[in-house]
Amino acid sequence: MKKMLFTLLVVFVLAFLGASLAVAQAAAPAKKAAPAVKAETISGTISMVVAEKKLVVLKGSGGVSYNFKVTGGTRIKVAGKKAKFAELAEQTNKSATVKFLPLRSGNAAQSIEVSQ
């Protein structure tokens, strides 16, 4: 009887340890490193500002137009001074440099600097 109880106890302990290891492995899946998106910079002329969509369209030196989403975190400067998005509408046809993140959802502007 004692031998049978001891055997059951050993089986129970081994089963408990095995289940604990399986749960620990399932709880810590291998994390894949997300590819880091690097900021890019482009210069050109502001051709359009769409206020409703918070969008700035910049025409590059090759004549290609690029769209940039402006967020609350976008830093905007006009003639070296801090500016607001609403002020960009007055800056069409002026030279600008945009630092942005190329994302699947669109180019997210980090900073826009308009020169006078």
Secondary structure, 3 states (H helix, E strand, C coil): CHHHHHHHHHHHHHHHHHHHHHHHHHHCCCCCCCCCCCCEEEEEEEEEEEHHHCEEEEEECCCCEEEEEEEEEEEEEECCEECCHHHHHHHCCCEEEEEEEEECCEEEEEEEEECC
